[in-house]
Amino acid sequence: MSNRTRIVMALVAPIAALAFHIVPIRAQAPASPPSGDPVKGKKVYETFTCYGCHGFTGETGARVLAASRSANLATESAFITFLRARANVAPTQPSTSMPNYSATTLPDAQAKDLFAYVKTFTSHAPPVDQIPVFGQILSEAQKPYKP
């Protein structure tokens, strides 16, 4: 592989990972079925305007949820712990990231419903090898450099 190809790959791979939500696989606890109600969870998702950052189907927005391998979404208890820890660590500090959700703001029953709804999200993104533009970029990167 030429130096030019290595450089292009080093630049393209992170962009593709962000654009197509390709993330390294992390070790996760075995998934157990959510105990909440996804229909109620959809209402919670809408009420708390989760779609503002995660999109209406979990596939778009600043923080993609569909097909996420995040440890915070591995189990219901991990999800609730994530929501609660944020509220307990810095409840008064403003943040531009995930809001704080204490048990008072988002009771456990609603958090379980929300988790059940989030787990219904599926990714519709094509595999990387089926994205023509990505293939063209890789093909061009393998050609000899001509200034």
C-alpha positions as semicolon CSV with decimal commas, in nm:
position;residue;x (nm);y (nm);z (nm)
1;M;0,000;0,000;0,000
2;S;0,142;0,338;-0,097
3;N;0,192;0,626;0,143
4;R;-0,080;0,819;-0,038
5;T;-0,323;0,533;0,011
6;R;-0,235;0,511;0,381
7;I;-0,290;0,884;0,424
8;V;-0,623;0,878;0,243
9;M;-0,734;0,575;0,446
10;A;-0,632;0,748;0,768
11;L;-0,847;1,045;0,669
12;V;-1,142;0,859;0,515
13;A;-1,187;0,585;0,775
14;P;-1,279;0,817;1,066
15;I;-1,512;1,018;0,841
16;A;-1,682;0,701;0,722
17;A;-1,708;0,576;1,078
18;L;-1,884;0,894;1,183
19;A;-2,102;0,917;0,875
20;F;-2,210;0,556;0,875
21;H;-2,201;0,486;1,246
22;I;-1,929;0,222;1,227
23;V;-1,796;0,172;1,576
24;P;-1,565;-0,084;1,728
25;I;-1,741;-0,372;1,894
26;R;-1,733;-0,347;2,272
27;A;-1,781;-0,627;2,518
28;Q;-2,137;-0,627;2,647
29;A;-2,336;-0,813;2,903
30;P;-2,585;-1,059;2,754
31;A;-2,896;-0,870;2,652
32;S;-3,212;-0,933;2,846
33;P;-3,548;-0,831;2,706
34;P;-3,663;-0,489;2,822
35;S;-3,931;-0,495;3,091
36;G;-4,085;-0,163;2,985
37;D;-4,357;-0,088;2,733
38;P;-4,219;0,050;2,403
39;V;-4,551;0,220;2,321
40;K;-4,534;0,419;2,645
41;G;-4,161;0,467;2,582
42;K;-4,235;0,638;2,251
43;K;-4,449;0,892;2,436
44;V;-4,166;0,950;2,686
45;Y;-3,920;0,991;2,394
46;E;-4,148;1,253;2,241
47;T;-4,233;1,428;2,569
48;F;-3,869;1,469;2,668
49;T;-3,781;1,570;2,307
50;C;-3,516;1,299;2,279
51;Y;-3,558;1,328;1,901
52;G;-3,384;1,666;1,921
53;C;-3,048;1,489;1,950
54;H;-3,126;1,130;1,852
55;G;-3,364;1,182;1,559
56;F;-3,713;1,041;1,531
57;T;-3,591;0,687;1,460
58;G;-3,261;0,690;1,647
59;E;-3,067;0,689;1,319
60;T;-2,991;1,057;1,284
61;G;-2,894;1,348;1,499
62;A;-2,597;1,415;1,720
63;R;-2,612;1,084;1,908
64;V;-2,726;0,782;1,708
65;L;-2,910;0,514;1,905
66;A;-3,004;0,265;1,633
67;A;-2,767;-0,032;1,634
68;S;-2,558;0,136;1,903
69;R;-2,300;-0,080;2,077
70;S;-2,273;0,160;2,368
71;A;-2,238;-0,007;2,705
72;N;-2,502;0,239;2,825
73;L;-2,758;0,066;2,602
74;A;-2,645;-0,291;2,666
75;T;-2,894;-0,356;2,944
76;E;-3,188;-0,185;3,104
77;S;-3,003;-0,142;3,431
78;A;-2,699;0,008;3,254
79;F;-2,928;0,255;3,076
80;I;-3,099;0,363;3,398
81;T;-2,764;0,384;3,579
82;F;-2,638;0,612;3,302
83;L;-2,942;0,840;3,335
84;R;-2,918;0,852;3,713
85;A;-2,539;0,891;3,737
86;R;-2,550;1,198;3,519
87;A;-2,813;1,353;3,745
88;N;-2,623;1,264;4,061
89;V;-2,280;1,374;3,940
90;A;-2,351;1,725;3,812
91;P;-2,716;1,818;3,838
92;T;-2,658;2,192;3,856
93;Q;-2,392;2,225;3,588
94;P;-2,523;2,325;3,247
95;S;-2,436;2,087;2,969
96;T;-2,462;2,080;2,594
97;S;-2,470;1,702;2,600
98;M;-2,717;1,454;2,746
99;P;-2,947;1,619;3,003
100;N;-2,961;1,505;3,363
101;Y;-3,252;1,274;3,454
102;S;-3,302;1,203;3,822
103;A;-3,561;0,953;3,943
104;T;-3,782;1,250;4,026
105;T;-3,767;1,385;3,672
106;L;-3,788;1,048;3,496
107;P;-3,924;0,771;3,722
108;D;-3,784;0,419;3,680
109;A;-4,104;0,295;3,514
110;Q;-4,076;0,564;3,245
111;A;-3,702;0,502;3,206
112;K;-3,775;0,131;3,147
113;D;-4,042;0,223;2,892
114;L;-3,797;0,457;2,721
115;F;-3,531;0,185;2,711
116;A;-3,783;-0,059;2,561
117;Y;-3,867;0,194;2,289
118;V;-3,501;0,272;2,213
119;K;-3,431;-0,100;2,174
120;T;-3,687;-0,111;1,890
121;F;-3,466;0,116;1,677
122;T;-3,290;-0,049;1,386
123;S;-3,031;0,088;1,150
124;H;-3,112;0,112;0,782
125;A;-2,762;0,220;0,680
126;P;-2,612;0,007;0,401
127;P;-2,291;-0,188;0,457
128;V;-1,983;0,021;0,378
129;D;-1,890;-0,195;0,080
130;Q;-2,226;-0,108;-0,080
131;I;-2,170;0,269;-0,071
132;P;-2,054;0,367;-0,422
133;V;-1,886;0,694;-0,324
134;F;-1,685;0,524;-0,052
135;G;-1,571;0,262;-0,305
136;Q;-1,468;0,536;-0,547
137;I;-1,265;0,711;-0,280
138;L;-1,081;0,390;-0,193
139;S;-1,023;0,313;-0,560
140;E;-0,880;0,659;-0,629
141;A;-0,660;0,636;-0,321
142;Q;-0,493;0,324;-0,456
143;K;-0,390;0,489;-0,782
144;P;-0,035;0,626;-0,813
145;Y;-0,004;0,990;-0,713
146;K;0,044;1,232;-1,003
147;P;0,098;1,594;-0,899
